[in-house]
Amino acid sequence: MELQSLQQFFMWCTIICGTFYTISAVMCVFAGNWIYTVHSRWFPMPRETFTVVLYGYLGFFKILFIVFILVPWLALLMIG
């Protein structure tokens, strides 16, 4: 596979996953009560537990995004 193709692939992965992360974070901040209301119908849990789960989700997603998508793209840009 060409270096240019890998750079393009990781660039688009970065854009798509970065957009998804940003939308998720904004929704958690501004629509947290609505998200809790919807999910508490399916999975009854205290609000504090739900907040910890959301925080863990955002942190885990961010770490995966940085390690497996952003860093490889930056490395490909540096060697290209």
Distance bins in CASP14 RR format, pairs under 12 A and 6 or more apart:
PFRMAT RR
TARGET T0000
AUTHOR 0000-0000-0000
RMODE 2
METHOD distances of the structure
MODEL  1
1 7 0 0 0 0 0 1 0 0 0 0 0
1 8 0 0 0 0 0 1 0 0 0 0 0
1 9 0 0 0 0 1 0 0 0 0 0 0
1 10 0 0 0 0 0 1 0 0 0 0 0
1 76 0 0 0 0 0 1 0 0 0 0 0
2 8 0 0 0 0 1 0 0 0 0 0 0
2 9 0 0 0 0 0 1 0 0 0 0 0
2 76 0 0 0 0 0 1 0 0 0 0 0
2 80 0 0 0 0 0 1 0 0 0 0 0
3 9 0 0 0 0 0 1 0 0 0 0 0
3 10 0 0 0 0 0 1 0 0 0 0 0
3 73 0 0 0 0 0 1 0 0 0 0 0
3 75 0 0 0 0 0 1 0 0 0 0 0
3 76 1 0 0 1 0 0 0 0 0 0 0
3 77 0 0 0 0 1 0 0 0 0 0 0
3 78 0 0 0 0 0 1 0 0 0 0 0
3 79 1 0 0 1 0 0 0 0 0 0 0
3 80 1 0 1 0 0 0 0 0 0 0 0
4 10 0 0 0 0 0 1 0 0 0 0 0
4 11 0 0 0 0 0 1 0 0 0 0 0
4 76 0 0 0 0 1 0 0 0 0 0 0
4 77 0 0 0 0 0 1 0 0 0 0 0
4 79 0 0 0 0 0 1 0 0 0 0 0
4 80 0 0 0 0 1 0 0 0 0 0 0
5 11 0 0 0 0 0 1 0 0 0 0 0
5 12 0 0 0 0 0 1 0 0 0 0 0
5 76 0 0 0 0 0 1 0 0 0 0 0
6 12 0 0 0 0 0 1 0 0 0 0 0
6 13 0 0 0 0 0 1 0 0 0 0 0
6 72 0 0 0 0 1 0 0 0 0 0 0
6 73 0 0 0 0 1 0 0 0 0 0 0
6 75 0 0 0 0 0 1 0 0 0 0 0
6 76 1 0 1 0 0 0 0 0 0 0 0
6 77 0 0 0 0 0 1 0 0 0 0 0
6 79 0 0 0 0 0 1 0 0 0 0 0
6 80 0 0 0 0 1 0 0 0 0 0 0
7 13 0 0 0 0 0 1 0 0 0 0 0
7 14 0 0 0 0 0 1 0 0 0 0 0
7 72 0 0 0 0 1 0 0 0 0 0 0
7 73 1 0 0 1 0 0 0 0 0 0 0
7 74 0 0 0 0 0 1 0 0 0 0 0
7 75 0 0 0 0 0 1 0 0 0 0 0
7 76 1 0 1 0 0 0 0 0 0 0 0
7 77 1 0 0 1 0 0 0 0 0 0 0
7 78 0 0 0 0 0 1 0 0 0 0 0
7 79 0 0 0 0 1 0 0 0 0 0 0
7 80 1 0 0 1 0 0 0 0 0 0 0
8 14 0 0 0 0 0 1 0 0 0 0 0
8 15 0 0 0 0 0 1 0 0 0 0 0
8 73 0 0 0 0 1 0 0 0 0 0 0
8 76 0 0 0 0 1 0 0 0 0 0 0
8 77 0 0 0 0 0 1 0 0 0 0 0
9 15 0 0 0 0 0 1 0 0 0 0 0
9 16 0 0 0 0 0 1 0 0 0 0 0
9 69 0 0 0 0 1 0 0 0 0 0 0
9 72 0 0 0 0 1 0 0 0 0 0 0
9 73 0 0 0 0 1 0 0 0 0 0 0
9 76 0 0 0 0 1 0 0 0 0 0 0
10 16 0 0 0 0 0 1 0 0 0 0 0
10 17 0 0 0 0 0 1 0 0 0 0 0
10 65 0 0 0 0 0 1 0 0 0 0 0
10 68 0 0 0 0 1 0 0 0 0 0 0
10 69 1 0 0 1 0 0 0 0 0 0 0
10 70 0 0 0 0 1 0 0 0 0 0 0
10 71 0 0 0 0 1 0 0 0 0 0 0
10 72 1 0 1 0 0 0 0 0 0 0 0
10 73 1 1 0 0 0 0 0 0 0 0 0
10 74 0 0 0 0 1 0 0 0 0 0 0
10 75 0 0 0 0 1 0 0 0 0 0 0
10 76 1 0 0 1 0 0 0 0 0 0 0
10 77 0 0 0 0 1 0 0 0 0 0 0
11 17 0 0 0 0 0 1 0 0 0 0 0
11 18 0 0 0 0 0 1 0 0 0 0 0
11 69 0 0 0 0 1 0 0 0 0 0 0
11 70 0 0 0 0 0 1 0 0 0 0 0
11 72 0 0 0 0 0 1 0 0 0 0 0
11 73 1 0 1 0 0 0 0 0 0 0 0
11 74 0 0 0 0 0 1 0 0 0 0 0
11 76 0 0 0 0 1 0 0 0 0 0 0
11 77 0 0 0 0 1 0 0 0 0 0 0
12 18 0 0 0 0 0 1 0 0 0 0 0
12 19 0 0 0 0 0 1 0 0 0 0 0
12 69 0 0 0 0 1 0 0 0 0 0 0
12 73 0 0 0 0 1 0 0 0 0 0 0
13 19 0 0 0 0 0 1 0 0 0 0 0
13 20 0 0 0 0 0 1 0 0 0 0 0
13 21 0 0 0 0 0 1 0 0 0 0 0
13 64 0 0 0 0 0 1 0 0 0 0 0
13 65 0 0 0 0 1 0 0 0 0 0 0
13 68 0 0 0 0 1 0 0 0 0 0 0
13 69 1 0 1 0 0 0 0 0 0 0 0
13 70 0 0 0 0 1 0 0 0 0 0 0
13 71 0 0 0 0 0 1 0 0 0 0 0
13 72 0 0 0 0 1 0 0 0 0 0 0
13 73 1 0 0 1 0 0 0 0 0 0 0
13 76 0 0 0 0 0 1 0 0 0 0 0
14 20 0 0 0 0 0 1 0 0 0 0 0
14 21 0 0 0 0 0 1 0 0 0 0 0
14 22 0 0 0 0 0 1 0 0 0 0 0
14 65 0 0 0 0 1 0 0 0 0 0 0
14 66 0 0 0 0 0 1 0 0 0 0 0
14 68 0 0 0 0 0 1 0 0 0 0 0
14 69 1 0 1 0 0 0 0 0 0 0 0
14 70 1 0 1 0 0 0 0 0 0 0 0
14 71 0 0 0 0 0 1 0 0 0 0 0
14 72 0 0 0 0 1 0 0 0 0 0 0
14 73 1 0 1 0 0 0 0 0 0 0 0
14 74 0 0 0 0 1 0 0 0 0 0 0
14 76 0 0 0 0 0 1 0 0 0 0 0
14 77 0 0 0 0 0 1 0 0 0 0 0
15 21 0 0 0 0 0 1 0 0 0 0 0
15 22 0 0 0 0 0 1 0 0 0 0 0
15 65 0 0 0 0 0 1 0 0 0 0 0
15 69 0 0 0 0 1 0 0 0 0 0 0
15 70 0 0 0 0 0 1 0 0 0 0 0
15 73 0 0 0 0 1 0 0 0 0 0 0
16 22 0 0 0 0 0 1 0 0 0 0 0
16 23 0 0 0 0 0 1 0 0 0 0 0
16 65 0 0 0 0 0 1 0 0 0 0 0
16 69 0 0 0 0 1 0 0 0 0 0 0
16 73 0 0 0 0 0 1 0 0 0 0 0
17 23 0 0 0 0 0 1 0 0 0 0 0
17 24 0 0 0 0 0 1 0 0 0 0 0
17 61 0 0 0 0 1 0 0 0 0 0 0
17 62 0 0 0 0 0 1 0 0 0 0 0
17 64 0 0 0 0 1 0 0 0 0 0 0
17 65 1 0 1 0 0 0 0 0 0 0 0
17 66 0 0 0 0 0 1 0 0 0 0 0
17 67 0 0 0 0 0 1 0 0 0 0 0
17 68 0 0 0 0 1 0 0 0 0 0 0
17 69 1 0 1 0 0 0 0 0 0 0 0
17 70 0 0 0 0 1 0 0 0 0 0 0
17 73 0 0 0 0 0 1 0 0 0 0 0
18 24 0 0 0 0 1 0 0 0 0 0 0
18 25 0 0 0 0 1 0 0 0 0 0 0
18 26 0 0 0 0 0 1 0 0 0 0 0
18 61 0 0 0 0 1 0 0 0 0 0 0
18 62 0 0 0 0 1 0 0 0 0 0 0
18 64 0 0 0 0 0 1 0 0 0 0 0
18 65 1 0 0 1 0 0 0 0 0 0 0
18 66 0 0 0 0 0 1 0 0 0 0 0
18 69 0 0 0 0 1 0 0 0 0 0 0
18 70 0 0 0 0 1 0 0 0 0 0 0
18 73 0 0 0 0 0 1 0 0 0 0 0
19 25 0 0 0 0 0 1 0 0 0 0 0
19 26 0 0 0 0 0 1 0 0 0 0 0
19 65 0 0 0 0 0 1 0 0 0 0 0
20 26 0 0 0 0 0 1 0 0 0 0 0
20 27 0 0 0 0 0 1 0 0 0 0 0
20 58 0 0 0 0 0 1 0 0 0 0 0
20 61 0 0 0 0 1 0 0 0 0 0 0
20 62 0 0 0 0 0 1 0 0 0 0 0
20 64 0 0 0 0 0 1 0 0 0 0 0
20 65 0 0 0 0 1 0 0 0 0 0 0
20 69 0 0 0 0 0 1 0 0 0 0 0
21 27 0 0 0 0 0 1 0 0 0 0 0
21 28 0 0 0 0 0 1 0 0 0 0 0
21 57 0 0 0 0 0 1 0 0 0 0 0
21 58 1 0 0 1 0 0 0 0 0 0 0
21 59 0 0 0 0 1 0 0 0 0 0 0
21 60 0 0 0 0 0 1 0 0 0 0 0
21 61 1 0 1 0 0 0 0 0 0 0 0
21 62 1 0 0 1 0 0 0 0 0 0 0
21 63 0 0 0 0 0 1 0 0 0 0 0
21 64 0 0 0 0 1 0 0 0 0 0 0
21 65 1 0 1 0 0 0 0 0 0 0 0
21 66 0 0 0 0 1 0 0 0 0 0 0
21 69 0 0 0 0 0 1 0 0 0 0 0
21 70 0 0 0 0 0 1 0 0 0 0 0
22 28 0 0 0 0 0 1 0 0 0 0 0
22 29 0 0 0 0 0 1 0 0 0 0 0
22 58 0 0 0 0 0 1 0 0 0 0 0
22 61 0 0 0 0 0 1 0 0 0 0 0
22 62 0 0 0 0 0 1 0 0 0 0 0
22 65 0 0 0 0 0 1 0 0 0 0 0
23 29 0 0 0 0 0 1 0 0 0 0 0
23 30 0 0 0 0 0 1 0 0 0 0 0
23 31 0 0 0 0 0 1 0 0 0 0 0
23 58 0 0 0 0 0 1 0 0 0 0 0
23 61 0 0 0 0 0 1 0 0 0 0 0
24 30 0 0 0 0 0 1 0 0 0 0 0
24 31 0 0 0 0 0 1 0 0 0 0 0
24 32 0 0 0 0 0 1 0 0 0 0 0
24 35 0 0 0 0 1 0 0 0 0 0 0
24 54 0 0 0 0 1 0 0 0 0 0 0
24 55 0 0 0 0 0 1 0 0 0 0 0
24 56 0 0 0 0 0 1 0 0 0 0 0
24 57 1 0 0 1 0 0 0 0 0 0 0
24 58 1 0 0 1 0 0 0 0 0 0 0
24 59 0 0 0 0 0 1 0 0 0 0 0
24 60 0 0 0 0 0 1 0 0 0 0 0
24 61 1 0 0 1 0 0 0 0 0 0 0
24 62 0 0 0 0 1 0 0 0 0 0 0
24 65 0 0 0 0 0 1 0 0 0 0 0
25 31 0 0 0 0 0 1 0 0 0 0 0
25 32 0 0 0 0 0 1 0 0 0 0 0
25 35 0 0 0 0 0 1 0 0 0 0 0
25 54 0 0 0 0 1 0 0 0 0 0 0
25 55 0 0 0 0 0 1 0 0 0 0 0
25 56 0 0 0 0 0 1 0 0 0 0 0
25 57 0 0 0 0 0 1 0 0 0 0 0
25 58 1 0 1 0 0 0 0 0 0 0 0
25 59 0 0 0 0 1 0 0 0 0 0 0
25 61 0 0 0 0 1 0 0 0 0 0 0
25 62 0 0 0 0 1 0 0 0 0 0 0
25 65 0 0 0 0 0 1 0 0 0 0 0
26 32 0 0 0 0 0 1 0 0 0 0 0
26 35 0 0 0 0 0 1 0 0 0 0 0
26 58 0 0 0 0 0 1 0 0 0 0 0
27 33 0 0 0 0 0 1 0 0 0 0 0
27 34 0 0 0 0 1 0 0 0 0 0 0
27 35 1 0 0 1 0 0 0 0 0 0 0
27 36 0 0 0 0 0 1 0 0 0 0 0
27 38 0 0 0 0 0 1 0 0 0 0 0
27 54 0 0 0 0 1 0 0 0 0 0 0
27 57 0 0 0 0 0 1 0 0 0 0 0
27 58 0 0 0 0 0 1 0 0 0 0 0
28 34 0 0 0 0 0 1 0 0 0 0 0
28 35 1 0 0 1 0 0 0 0 0 0 0
28 36 0 0 0 0 1 0 0 0 0 0 0
28 39 0 0 0 0 0 1 0 0 0 0 0
28 50 0 0 0 0 0 1 0 0 0 0 0
28 51 0 0 0 0 1 0 0 0 0 0 0
28 53 0 0 0 0 0 1 0 0 0 0 0
28 54 1 0 1 0 0 0 0 0 0 0 0
28 55 0 0 0 0 1 0 0 0 0 0 0
28 56 0 0 0 0 0 1 0 0 0 0 0
28 57 0 0 0 0 1 0 0 0 0 0 0
28 58 1 0 0 1 0 0 0 0 0 0 0
28 59 0 0 0 0 0 1 0 0 0 0 0
28 61 0 0 0 0 0 1 0 0 0 0 0
29 35 0 0 0 0 0 1 0 0 0 0 0
29 51 0 0 0 0 0 1 0 0 0 0 0
29 54 0 0 0 0 1 0 0 0 0 0 0
29 55 0 0 0 0 0 1 0 0 0 0 0
29 58 0 0 0 0 1 0 0 0 0 0 0
31 37 0 0 0 0 1 0 0 0 0 0 0
31 38 0 0 0 0 1 0 0 0 0 0 0
31 39 0 0 0 0 0 1 0 0 0 0 0
31 54 0 0 0 0 0 1 0 0 0 0 0
32 38 0 0 0 0 1 0 0 0 0 0 0
32 39 0 0 0 0 1 0 0 0 0 0 0
32 40 0 0 0 0 0 1 0 0 0 0 0
32 47 0 0 0 0 1 0 0 0 0 0 0
32 50 0 0 0 0 1 0 0 0 0 0 0
32 51 0 0 0 0 1 0 0 0 0 0 0
32 53 0 0 0 0 0 1 0 0 0 0 0
32 54 1 0 0 1 0 0 0 0 0 0 0
32 55 0 0 0 0 0 1 0 0 0 0 0
32 58 0 0 0 0 0 1 0 0 0 0 0
33 39 0 0 0 0 0 1 0 0 0 0 0
33 40 0 0 0 0 0 1 0 0 0 0 0
33 47 0 0 0 0 1 0 0 0 0 0 0
33 50 0 0 0 0 0 1 0 0 0 0 0
33 51 0 0 0 0 0 1 0 0 0 0 0
33 54 0 0 0 0 0 1 0 0 0 0 0
34 40 0 0 0 0 0 1 0 0 0 0 0
34 41 0 0 0 0 0 1 0 0 0 0 0
35 41 0 0 0 0 0 1 0 0 0 0 0
35 42 0 0 0 0 0 1 0 0 0 0 0
35 43 0 0 0 0 0 1 0 0 0 0 0
35 47 0 0 0 0 0 1 0 0 0 0 0
35 50 0 0 0 0 1 0 0 0 0 0 0
35 51 0 0 0 0 0 1 0 0 0 0 0
35 53 0 0 0 0 0 1 0 0 0 0 0
35 54 1 0 0 1 0 0 0 0 0 0 0
35 57 0 0 0 0 0 1 0 0 0 0 0
36 42 0 0 0 0 0 1 0 0 0 0 0
36 43 0 0 0 0 0 1 0 0 0 0 0
36 44 0 0 0 0 0 1 0 0 0 0 0
36 45 0 0 0 0 1 0 0 0 0 0 0
36 46 0 0 0 0 1 0 0 0 0 0 0
36 47 1 0 0 1 0 0 0 0 0 0 0
36 48 0 0 0 0 0 1 0 0 0 0 0
36 49 0 0 0 0 0 1 0 0 0 0 0
36 50 1 0 1 0 0 0 0 0 0 0 0
36 51 0 0 0 0 1 0 0 0 0 0 0
36 53 0 0 0 0 0 1 0 0 0 0 0
36 54 0 0 0 0 1 0 0 0 0 0 0
37 43 0 0 0 0 0 1 0 0 0 0 0
37 44 0 0 0 0 0 1 0 0 0 0 0
37 47 0 0 0 0 0 1 0 0 0 0 0
37 50 0 0 0 0 0 1 0 0 0 0 0
38 50 0 0 0 0 0 1 0 0 0 0 0
39 45 0 0 0 0 1 0 0 0 0 0 0
39 47 0 0 0 0 0 1 0 0 0 0 0
39 49 0 0 0 0 0 1 0 0 0 0 0
39 50 1 0 0 1 0 0 0 0 0 0 0
39 51 0 0 0 0 0 1 0 0 0 0 0
39 53 0 0 0 0 1 0 0 0 0 0 0
39 54 0 0 0 0 1 0 0 0 0 0 0
39 57 0 0 0 0 0 1 0 0 0 0 0
40 46 0 0 0 0 1 0 0 0 0 0 0
40 47 0 0 0 0 1 0 0 0 0 0 0
40 49 0 0 0 0 0 1 0 0 0 0 0
40 50 1 0 0 1 0 0 0 0 0 0 0
40 51 0 0 0 0 0 1 0 0 0 0 0
40 53 0 0 0 0 0 1 0 0 0 0 0
42 50 0 0 0 0 0 1 0 0 0 0 0
43 49 0 0 0 0 1 0 0 0 0 0 0
43 50 0 0 0 0 1 0 0 0 0 0 0
43 53 0 0 0 0 1 0 0 0 0 0 0
44 50 0 0 0 0 0 1 0 0 0 0 0
45 51 0 0 0 0 0 1 0 0 0 0 0
45 52 0 0 0 0 1 0 0 0 0 0 0
45 53 1 0 0 1 0 0 0 0 0 0 0
45 54 0 0 0 0 0 1 0 0 0 0 0
46 52 0 0 0 0 1 0 0 0 0 0 0
46 53 0 0 0 0 0 1 0 0 0 0 0
47 53 0 0 0 0 0 1 0 0 0 0 0
47 54 0 0 0 0 0 1 0 0 0 0 0
48 54 0 0 0 0 0 1 0 0 0 0 0
48 55 0 0 0 0 0 1 0 0 0 0 0
49 55 0 0 0 0 0 1 0 0 0 0 0
49 56 0 0 0 0 0 1 0 0 0 0 0
50 56 0 0 0 0 0 1 0 0 0 0 0
50 57 0 0 0 0 0 1 0 0 0 0 0
51 57 0 0 0 0 0 1 0 0 0 0 0
51 58 0 0 0 0 0 1 0 0 0 0 0
52 58 0 0 0 0 0 1 0 0 0 0 0
52 59 0 0 0 0 0 1 0 0 0 0 0
53 59 0 0 0 0 0 1 0 0 0 0 0
53 60 0 0 0 0 0 1 0 0 0 0 0
54 60 0 0 0 0 0 1 0 0 0 0 0
54 61 0 0 0 0 0 1 0 0 0 0 0
55 61 0 0 0 0 0 1 0 0 0 0 0
55 62 0 0 0 0 0 1 0 0 0 0 0
56 62 0 0 0 0 1 0 0 0 0 0 0
56 63 0 0 0 0 1 0 0 0 0 0 0
56 64 0 0 0 0 0 1 0 0 0 0 0
57 63 0 0 0 0 0 1 0 0 0 0 0
57 64 0 0 0 0 0 1 0 0 0 0 0
58 64 0 0 0 0 0 1 0 0 0 0 0
58 65 0 0 0 0 0 1 0 0 0 0 0
59 65 0 0 0 0 1 0 0 0 0 0 0
59 66 0 0 0 0 1 0 0 0 0 0 0
59 67 0 0 0 0 0 1 0 0 0 0 0
60 66 0 0 0 0 0 1 0 0 0 0 0
60 67 0 0 0 0 0 1 0 0 0 0 0
60 68 0 0 0 0 0 1 0 0 0 0 0
61 67 0 0 0 0 0 1 0 0 0 0 0
61 68 0 0 0 0 0 1 0 0 0 0 0
61 69 0 0 0 0 0 1 0 0 0 0 0
62 68 0 0 0 0 0 1 0 0 0 0 0
62 69 0 0 0 0 0 1 0 0 0 0 0
62 70 0 0 0 0 1 0 0 0 0 0 0
63 69 0 0 0 0 0 1 0 0 0 0 0
63 70 0 0 0 0 0 1 0 0 0 0 0
63 71 0 0 0 0 0 1 0 0 0 0 0
64 70 0 0 0 0 1 0 0 0 0 0 0
64 71 0 0 0 0 0 1 0 0 0 0 0
65 71 0 0 0 0 1 0 0 0 0 0 0
65 72 0 0 0 0 0 1 0 0 0 0 0
65 73 0 0 0 0 0 1 0 0 0 0 0
66 72 0 0 0 0 0 1 0 0 0 0 0
66 73 0 0 0 0 0 1 0 0 0 0 0
66 74 0 0 0 0 1 0 0 0 0 0 0
67 73 0 0 0 0 0 1 0 0 0 0 0
67 74 0 0 0 0 0 1 0 0 0 0 0
67 75 0 0 0 0 0 1 0 0 0 0 0
68 75 0 0 0 0 0 1 0 0 0 0 0
69 75 0 0 0 0 0 1 0 0 0 0 0
69 76 0 0 0 0 0 1 0 0 0 0 0
70 76 0 0 0 0 0 1 0 0 0 0 0
70 77 0 0 0 0 0 1 0 0 0 0 0
71 77 0 0 0 0 0 1 0 0 0 0 0
71 78 0 0 0 0 0 1 0 0 0 0 0
72 78 0 0 0 0 0 1 0 0 0 0 0
72 79 0 0 0 0 0 1 0 0 0 0 0
73 79 0 0 0 0 0 1 0 0 0 0 0
73 80 0 0 0 0 0 1 0 0 0 0 0
74 80 0 0 0 0 0 1 0 0 0 0 0
END
